[in-house]
Amino acid sequence: MSPGILSNTHVFLTGVTGALADGVMPDSQQAQFHACFDKIAAVLAEADLGLDALVEMTSYHVGLRAHFDVFDRVRLQHLSAPYPAWTAVEVAGLRRPGAVVEIRVIAALD
């Protein structure tokens, strides 16, 4: 599976969960949220892009209502205006055990 695919003027990233580099899934939801954005930033850096290149974000949440405020605060620590279009979806579960969020994004090339 590719972490991202370049297609014309956009980069499409595969959804990421908050597992750390060593594969461990943090117990802390906030740590998972930060890890997601850090991983997205790392993939974008491979294309010489930053998080400011994001134009669309979809986040899939287990227990969205219980952690939305925390997720939104973390999101705002990583992203700045103009913010990407964003859809948040509550799901029953994710493939990765212990994951509470998966984020997929689309970035625009300069």
C-alpha positions as CSV (number, residue, x, y, z in Angstrom):
1,M,0.0,0.0,0.0
2,S,1.3,3.4,-0.9
3,P,1.3,6.1,1.8
4,G,0.4,8.6,-1.0
5,I,-0.1,8.9,-4.7
6,L,0.6,11.9,-6.9
7,S,-2.1,12.5,-9.6
8,N,-1.7,15.6,-11.8
9,T,-2.0,18.5,-9.4
10,H,-2.9,16.6,-6.2
11,V,-1.4,14.2,-3.7
12,F,-3.9,11.6,-2.3
13,L,-2.8,10.1,1.0
14,T,-3.8,6.8,2.4
15,G,-5.7,7.0,5.7
16,V,-3.5,7.0,8.8
17,T,-4.2,6.0,12.4
18,G,-2.4,7.2,15.4
19,A,0.1,4.3,15.9
20,L,3.6,5.4,16.7
21,A,6.6,4.7,14.6
22,D,7.3,1.5,16.5
23,G,3.7,0.3,15.8
24,V,2.4,0.8,19.3
25,M,-1.0,2.4,19.5
26,P,-1.1,5.0,22.3
27,D,-3.8,4.6,25.0
28,S,-4.2,8.4,24.9
29,Q,-6.6,9.7,22.3
30,Q,-4.8,13.0,22.2
31,A,-1.5,11.2,21.5
32,Q,-3.2,9.3,18.7
33,F,-4.5,12.5,17.2
34,H,-1.1,14.2,17.2
35,A,0.5,11.1,15.8
36,C,-1.9,11.1,12.8
37,F,-1.0,14.7,11.9
38,D,2.7,14.0,12.4
39,K,2.5,11.0,10.0
40,I,0.5,13.1,7.4
41,A,3.1,15.8,7.6
42,A,5.9,13.3,7.1
43,V,4.3,11.9,3.9
44,L,3.6,15.4,2.6
45,A,7.3,16.3,3.3
46,E,8.3,13.6,0.8
47,A,6.5,15.6,-1.9
48,D,8.1,18.9,-0.5
49,L,4.7,19.9,0.9
50,G,3.5,21.0,4.3
51,L,0.2,20.7,6.1
52,D,-0.8,24.0,4.5
53,A,-1.1,22.2,1.2
54,L,-4.2,20.2,2.5
55,V,-7.4,21.0,0.6
56,E,-9.6,18.2,1.9
57,M,-9.6,16.0,5.0
58,T,-11.9,13.2,6.0
59,S,-11.6,11.8,9.5
60,Y,-13.2,8.6,10.7
61,H,-13.9,8.4,14.5
62,V,-14.8,5.6,16.9
63,G,-16.7,7.6,19.6
64,L,-16.7,10.9,17.7
65,R,-19.0,12.7,20.1
66,A,-16.9,11.7,23.2
67,H,-13.6,13.1,21.8
68,F,-14.6,15.7,19.2
69,D,-13.5,18.7,21.2
70,V,-10.1,17.2,21.9
71,F,-9.7,16.2,18.3
72,D,-10.6,19.7,17.1
73,R,-8.1,21.3,19.5
74,V,-5.3,19.1,18.2
75,R,-6.4,19.7,14.6
76,L,-6.1,23.5,15.2
77,Q,-2.6,23.0,16.6
78,H,-1.5,21.4,13.4
79,L,-3.5,23.2,10.7
80,S,-4.0,26.9,10.0
81,A,-6.2,29.1,7.8
82,P,-7.3,28.6,5.2
83,Y,-8.4,25.3,6.6
84,P,-9.0,22.3,4.3
85,A,-12.6,21.2,3.7
86,W,-13.3,18.6,6.4
87,T,-15.8,15.9,6.9
88,A,-15.9,14.0,10.2
89,V,-17.6,10.6,10.2
90,E,-18.5,8.4,13.2
91,V,-17.8,4.7,12.6
92,A,-18.3,1.5,14.6
93,G,-14.7,0.5,14.3
94,L,-11.4,0.7,12.5
95,R,-9.1,-2.0,11.1
96,R,-6.3,-1.2,13.6
97,P,-7.1,-2.4,17.1
98,G,-7.2,0.4,19.6
99,A,-7.4,3.1,17.0
100,V,-10.0,5.8,17.7
101,V,-9.4,7.8,14.5
102,E,-8.2,7.4,10.9
103,I,-7.5,10.5,8.8
104,R,-7.2,10.7,5.0
105,V,-6.3,13.8,3.1
106,I,-5.8,15.4,-0.3
107,A,-3.1,18.0,-0.8
108,A,-2.7,20.4,-3.7
109,L,0.7,20.9,-5.4
110,D,1.9,24.5,-5.9
